[in-house]
Amino acid sequence: MEKIFNKRNAFFLAGFAVLFKIYLSAGLELHPDEAYYWLWSAHPALGYYDHAPMVAYFIKLTTLFSDSELFVRLSSVLVTVFLSFLVWIFSKKLFNEAAAAASVMVLNTMPLMLVGSVVITPDTPLFLFWSFAVYFLWKFTESGRQKYWYVTGLFFGLAMLSKYTGVLFVLCLFTYMIAGKKFDWLKNRHFYFMFAVSFIVFLPVIYWNLQHEWISFTYQLKHGLYNAEFATYVSEYLGTQALMAGPVIFIAGVFAAVKYLRTRDPEKIFLVSFSLPVILFFAFTALKQKPGANWPAFAYFAFSIMSAQYMLGSKNKKNLLIAGIIFNTAASLAVGLHARHGIIPVYKFSRQAAVADATNWFSGWKALGRNLKERDIEYAVTHSHQWGAAIAYYARGKVTAVLDNVSKNRFNQFAFWDIPGNMDNAKTALVRIDNRMEDDLTLIPGAEIYFVYRNGIPVRQYAVNEVDGYVMRSDIKSARRQY
């Protein structure tokens, strides 16, 4: 099997993954969420309503010379490169070169990585900094050199500065301390200094929240954990994780975690401790809320190494590992090519399936932006931060997007940005978008209706009303109050 799991093959596959991600990054239109984060980068701040700010900083850095789709997403591609090298170094240090090669192959062919991570989100910097924090914590465990506590604290803080779920590092850390019997760490002053370093790094977000009534922290607690009604999405969540990691790799990883928890091998216990608690945490949240498929993505740094090492344990498992890598690669290529070229005939199943196709999110926005620019529109008023962001990006330089439904119950980052003062007599378009093809937009008086087609099937519609001047409702203005 060394003929397959070696350094040359591992980095050939990793290089192919990078090229494929560049191909998709350059060719796919931005998802509205990506456009939303791009809009954040145009308004630099210490914090944002929805998330911590690092994703905006990444986008700002990569779009200094171009704001094309490729450069908006460029940090996602670069993170793949860094993670491939880090997985190689870490896995080789823990086990051997065959395990390192297999781990790089597993990580890069997971649908989560090969196609999912093309999309730039707060998970992109979180995945990177979390992985470095895990790696340097192991460096301390291995060497006992106290300086690694401070490096770990730095990257833990940067992970928190990327997405608040980086706090799960603490859960994983204490899981390892219990499972690995590292209670002596509690007597080490440098252990506490690590948290001090991470706190200092995270201070800008704390300061921003202090200035804004803790609004971002409150939103995320309610969004991620709280729901007045009990509703379980656990089976759906676990199913999506099997798809994100690939069914063979995911099931193997679960078996590995169960087996490794019963060992006294510190390397294996470490990998379990920094992957399984994250996956289980979001399974717990699925009892109350529907978790995003990408939420536990950062757990797959350690999980990929754990799965690969476990499946190298016997000839039959190695064959399954090869099959899992081949399946993941084929499935990811199919999804990626479908997103760009619509190669899967989803419409043959049903019109509803064609409309519900998640890859529809990556098409049609450029045409909308072009339509508004050709009309010489100054302001586009719409009802969703996603639609507003997509308009802002694809009509950039000519059209300013404004939301007309910001309130205490429908808050987003647009509430923190000033409403233009000259809308009363400016050429304005009222834009209503229906992403599910459920509304009869012809009922809107004076609206022109447009459709987005994929494979001949209308999958989105939008209505455009031109008006000479628009007066924002007073309750929308008041919802922005001191922000």
Disulfide bonds with the S-S distance in Angstrom:
none
